[in-house]
Amino acid sequence: MGMVRDTWRAVLVLVVGVLLLEAGGLRKRTPDEVATLPPPPQVETRWVPPQPIIIQQMQPQPDRPLLRVAAAVTEFGDSVIGVFR
């Protein structure tokens, strides 16, 4: 049964590959087709110097009340577990 499934998978992969090649235009072009293609557009590119790396000092984190509440709940839970041990 596994061999039949693998065979069908291989056939489907080949069919999809052929369809993609034909529909996507990925096949080789004949010299006549290449001669009729318009030339590629000329793009002028200029060199842009890299931007300098700016290192900023770490700013202190703003007060986060939710983080404090979560830390307190975690500490309380650890205390409750310690009592039962």
SULWO-V700091 format. One record per residue. N is the residue number from 0. BURIAL is # if it has 16 or more other C-alpha atoms within 10 Angstrom, else .. Layout:
# SULWO-V700091
n = (N,N)
burial = (BURIAL,BURIAL)
This chain:
# SULWO-V700091
n = (0,1,2,3,4,5,6,7,8,9,10,11,12,13,14,15,16,17,18,19,20,21,22,23,24,25,26,27,28,29,30,31,32,33,34,35,36,37,38,39,40,41,42,43,44,45,46,47,48,49,50,51,52,53,54,55,56,57,58,59,60,61,62,63,64,65,66,67,68,69,70,71,72,73,74,75,76,77,78,79,80,81,82,83,84)
burial = (.,.,.,.,.,.,.,.,.,.,.,.,.,.,.,.,.,.,.,.,.,.,.,.,.,.,.,.,.,.,.,.,.,.,.,.,.,.,.,.,.,.,.,.,.,.,.,.,.,.,.,.,.,.,.,.,.,.,.,.,.,.,.,.,.,.,.,.,.,.,.,.,.,.,.,.,.,.,.,.,.,.,.,.,.)
